[in-house]
Amino acid sequence: MTTCLSAAAQQEFTATLAGHAVLPARTFVAAPADAPAVLQTSGKFTGKTPVRITTEAGTGETLPIKGQPVQGFSGIKSLGNGTFLVGSDNGFGSKLNSPDAMLMFHEVKPDFATGSVQVVKTTFLSDPSRIVPFVISGEATDTRYLTGADFDLEGFQPVGDKLYIGEEFGPYVISVDRATGKVLSFNETEANGGKVRSPDHFAVNVPNPDGKMPELNLKRSKGYEGFAAAPDGSRLYALAEGPMWNVEKAAYETVDGNEAASILEFDTASNTWTGRSWLYRFEANGHAIGDFNMIDATRGLIIERDNGEGDAELACKDGATTGCFKSPAKFKRVYLVDLAVEPGKPVRKIAYIDLMNIKDPNGVARLGKRADGRFTFPFFTIENVDKVDDTTLIVANDNNFPFSKGRAVDAIDNNEFILLNVGDFLKAR
């Protein structure tokens, strides 16, 4: 069943909940034995300023903790046989507070029959060959493990024995050995004949207050959030979370009055940018990207979201400020888009599903059950979507451990994986 919403011929398709599995927020993994002592505990710098809270590690009820949290999933890729590749992102939210948050990726296996999630394997990233051109947090160590003070990993694509990673701080494209997590290559972003740099790029030096600001063309935390690959792995499609500065317009990129994010093409054979790009037009200014995965040679899935979290039915009312959601989730969608348009032009939005209006006629939901037969995914950051088969998608949240509270007002979010039956949606063209 579809409903035509506008002259742009976008169609809304119904999604039905087919599975729900939960990895508890307080799931931890030990740091490698050869990691320096500072990395054997994490979360020591998460106060209002990056001053060390304490060196005493707790059990996970409060920070810091012993080991590393298995959390913050940002980017997912189906590996077949019910197993998925997911990546933990920056750590605790910024470069400053994450020098003890190790960068890693995982193979996970949700069991939708029981609702549990098995962490099959965790691989930590390191740079023993000194490929990264700037000083890393572990520069003085022998192991040179990478942390959230170095990178913010947001997208993961396996290509042969390599794993390509879309990074947000720079933004950069990094490849690592899939088996060991060791860095193999490092690429700055290039577009429109120059470098793309955010305030967190390694080459950016903030001047004195009376100095001239450096030339930046991407806002902080608006680097790569979506990171897709062609089915044959020959091309990567890096999608920024927000709009890039357009020199000719002397303004951030827009399409028909709305902000638009750039999709840049990368050639994996030559490890270079092709110079081809497209635009993704947001439905409203202030929206952001969650994830991006291709499902065939030209069509892909993109999560577009607002910054709200929590079910609207629990929104604060009548002046209340506690026990309710101040800015509830309103816009959380998965779009089906087509890149078969001229480079430089906006991709075509074919259709979408609404993650705030999922059908659950059989009561599949393990959390967030409702009496009206609906299921919502009301998280601040929903950063994982991929095709499982011709009728099914998997979607998961980034729980921003331990800060996000979208499922319940008084409890930190778990890592939730949902299967959605969307056969008609995936056939749309």
N, C-alpha and C positions, 0 to 999 in steps of 0.2 A: 504493500500500500504506500503510495507516495502523495505528497502535496506540493504543488508548485508554489514557491514563495515569491518569486519576483520575475521581472523581465529577463534577469540574468540566467534564468532557467535552472537555478539551484533547486534540488529536490530534497526534501526531508524523508529519510527512510527510517522505519522502525527497527530498533535493536531489541533483541530478547536475551535475557540473561541465561546463559547455558552452563556456567560454572563460576565458582567463587572460591578462591584459596587465599589464605592469610599467613604471611611470615611475620611473627611478632616483632614489634619495634625493638624490643630488647634482645636482639640476636647479635652475638658478637663472635669474632674470630681472633685467634691469637696472632700477634705479629710474628713474622719469621724469626727463628732463633738468632739469625745473624744480623737482625735489625738493631740499630743503636737503642740504648735504654730509653731515650726520649720517646720512641715510637711504641714501646711496650705498653704504654697507657695513652689515652687520647682524651681530648676535650679539656685540656688544662688551661686553655686560653680563650674561653668562651664567655667571659664576663662582659660588662659594658665597655670595657677597654681591653686590649689584648695583654693585660697584665696576668701573670700566672695566678690561677685561682688557688691551687694547692698541688702538691705532688702526690697526695694520698688518693689512690684510686678506689672508687666504690664498686658496687655491684651492678650499676646501671640505672638505679633509681634516680641518681643525680650524677652530674659530671664532676670530675673526670671519671673514666672507667678503665678497667683492666682490659687490654686488647683493643680491637677496632670494631666499630659498629658495622654490621652488614646492612646498609641502608642507603637512602638517597638515590634510588635507581633512576638513572636518566639515560634512556636508550635501551632498546630491546631488539633481539634478533632471534627468530625461530631457527633452531638447529635440527628440527625433526625429532621424532620419537618422544614428543612431549617435553623436550628439554629446550631451554632458552638461555641465550647469552644476555646478561644485563651488566651494567656498569654502575659503580658508585661514583658520584660526582666529586665536587670539591672537598666535601667534608662537613664543616659546620657553618658554611655560608659565605665566607670571604677568605681572601688571602691572609689577612692579619690573624684570624682566629683559628686557622687550620694547619699550622706547621707540624702538628703531631697527628694529623689525619692522613693515613696512608692511602694512596691511589691504587685502585684494584678493580678487577672485573670478575664476574662469577658465572658459572653454569648452574642454573637452578632448574628444579623439576617440580612444578606444582602438581599435587594430587587432588584433582577436583572431586574425587569420590569422597575423600576424607576432609578436604579443606586445608590440608597442610602443605608446606613447601619445603623441599629438601634442597639445601645448598650442596651441590655435588662437588664443586671445586672452586677455589678462589686463587687468583693469580695476581701477585703484586707487581707494580710497575717499578722499573729501575733504569738507571742510565750509566752503566759501568763503562761504556765506550766514550762517554762525554760527547754525545751527539747534540744535546741541548746546548745552545750557544750562550746561555746566561748562567749566572750563579744560582744554583738550586739550594734548597734548604739543607740538603744532605751533602753539600759540596765537600766538606772536610771528612766525610766518612768513606770507608772502603766499599760499602755496599751500594751507596748512592741511590737509595730508595726515594721515589718521588712522593710528594705530599701535596695537600691542598694549598700550601703556600706557593707552589710552583705552577699548578694547572687546575683548571676546572673542566673535567671530562664530561661531555654531554651527549656524544653519539658514538656508536661502535659498529663497525662493519668488517666482518671476516672476509678476507680475499686471499685464498690459498693459505699459506702458512703465516700470513701477516694478519694483524688486526689494525685497521685504520681507525683513528679516533678524531672526532671533531671536538675542538677545545674552545672554551668561551672567553677566557681572559684576553688572549692576544688580539684576535682569534688566530689559532693555528690548526694545521692538520699534522698529526703525528702518526707514525706507524710503529708497531712493536711486534716482537716475535710472539706469536699466539701461544706458544708452549711455555715461554719463560717470562714474558712481560718486559723484556729488555728493549729499550728504544732502538729503532733501526733508522728512522729518518724524521726530520723536523722541517716543516714548511710554514713560512709566514704566508699570510693571505695576500693575494694580489687581485686587484680589480680596477678597471678604468685606467690602466696604465700606471698604477702606483700601489703602494702598500695600504692595507687596511689595518688601522690601529685603534684600539680603545685606550682609555686611561691606564689600563693594567698591562699594556704591551711592554715587553722588556726594554724597548728602546725609547720609551717615553719618559722624559724628565720633567716633573712639574716645576715651573719657575717660581721665583719669589713673587709675592703678591703684586709688586709693581712691574713685573716682567710681562712679556708677551706670551700668551698661552700657546702651547705647541699645537701644531695642526693635527687634530683628531677627526676621524670620520665615522666613529661608532661610539655610542654611549657605553658607559660601564655596565656590565652584566647584560649586554645585548649582542654578544658574539654568538657562536654557533650553538644552537639548541636542537635543531633538526639536522640529521646527517644520514642521507640515504645513499644507496648504491644501485647501479644498474644490475639487472639479473645476472649478467656475466662478469660482474666485478670490474669491468674496464673503466667505468666512470663513477665518481662520487659526486653527490649533490649536497653541498654544504649550505644550510639555511640558517641565516641569522635570526636571533630571537626578536630583534626589532629593526627599525629602518636605518639605513646608512646615509651619511651626508652626501647630497648631490651637489657637486661643485657648480655645475651649470645653472642649477635652480637656486643655489645659495640657500638650500633648505634640506631638511631630511626628506628622504624619498617618499613620494605619495603617488597614488593612482586614483584619479577621479575624486580627489579631496581626502581620501583616507590614507593613513600611513601604510607603507608597503615594505616588506623585507626582501632582501636579495637572496637568490639561489645561485650559487657559484659552482661551476663545473670543474672537476679535477680529474686528470688523467693518471691512473694508477701505474700504467706501464712506464711512463716517463717521469712520474712524480712531479708534474707541473700543472699549472692552471691552464685551461684551454682558452680562456678569454670569453667564453660563452656564459651568459647568465640570464636569469628570468626574475620576475617579481611576483611576490605573493601579497595580494591586497587584503588587509585586515578588514573585518566587518565593522570594526569601530576603533577609533584611536585609543591607544592605551592597552589594547590587547597584546598578547604575546604568543610565541610558538611554544609547543610542548614537545613534539617529536615529528619525525618524517621518515617514512620507509616506502620504497617503491614496491609495487605489486606486479608490474610487468614493464615492458620497455619504455612506456610513456606515462603510465598512471601511477599515482602515489597517494599515500595517506598522510595527512598533516593534522596534528592537534592544534587548534586555536582556542585560547582560553582568556578569561578575565583574571583579575587578581583576587577574587573573592574566595572564601572557603566556608563550608558549613551549609547545611540545608536551610533554605529560605524560610521554612516553617518554624525554625528556631531563631529567627532574626530578633534582635533587640527591639523592644517596643515600649512605648510610654515612658521614655527616658531611662530605661534600664541599661546598665553597662556591664553587668556580670551575669553569668549563667545563661548567656545567649551569644549569638554570632553578630558582631558589629557590622561586618561586610560580607554577607552570605554569597555563596557561589550563584551566579546567574548564567554565565556563558561558558560552557565546556563542550566543545564539539570536535568530532573527527570529520575532516573534509576529505573527499575523494577528488583529486585534482589531475589535470592532464597537462604534461609539459610539451605536447605536440603543437607548439605555437612558435612563432618567430622569436629567436633570442632577443632579449631586451624587453620583451612584452610580458604582461601579466599571464601567469598560468590560468587555465580555465578551471573554475570551481564547478564540478559536475553535480555533486550531491553531498549531503552530510547526515550524520546521526547525532542525536542530542544525548550527551552523557548524563544530563540531569533529568532525563525522561526515558529510562530503560524499562521495558516490560519485564515483569517477573511473575507470570501467572502460576508457576509451579513452586513458588516459594524457595528458590535456589539460594537466595542471599543468606550469608552467614552473619553478616553485620548489616545494620541499617534496614532491617525488615520494616515493611510498611503495610498497613491494612488495605491500602487502595490498589495493591498489585503492581506498584511501581518500585523501581530501584534507582537511586541517585548515586553519582560518584562525585561528591561535593568537595573535592580537594583543591587546595591552592595551586599546587603544581601536579599536573597529570602529564608525565613525560615519557610514556612508553606506549607504542601501538605498533602492531605488526599483523600481517595476515598469517593465519595458522593453516587454513585450507580454503577451498573455494566458497565456503559458506560461513567461515568463522574468523573473528578477530580476537586478539588478546590485547588487553589494555591494563596498565598498572600505574600506580601513583609514585611520585617521589615524596617520601614522608618527611624529608628535611629533619631527620632525627636530631634532637628531641623537641623541635620547636613547633611543628605544625599540628593543629587541632581542627580537623575538618569533619571527621566522622562523629565525634562527640565533643561537647563543650569542655569537658573536664578530663579528657584522656588524650595522650599523645597518639598520633596516627601510626598504625601498623603499615606494613607493605602489603597492599591488596592487589591480587591478580584476578581479573575477570575475563571470562570467555563470553563473547557476544555472537549470537546467531544473526548474521546480516547478509544472507545469500543474495537478496535482490540488490542491496547496496553495492556489493562488489561486482555485480554485472553491469552497473550503470555506465553509460558512455556519453 
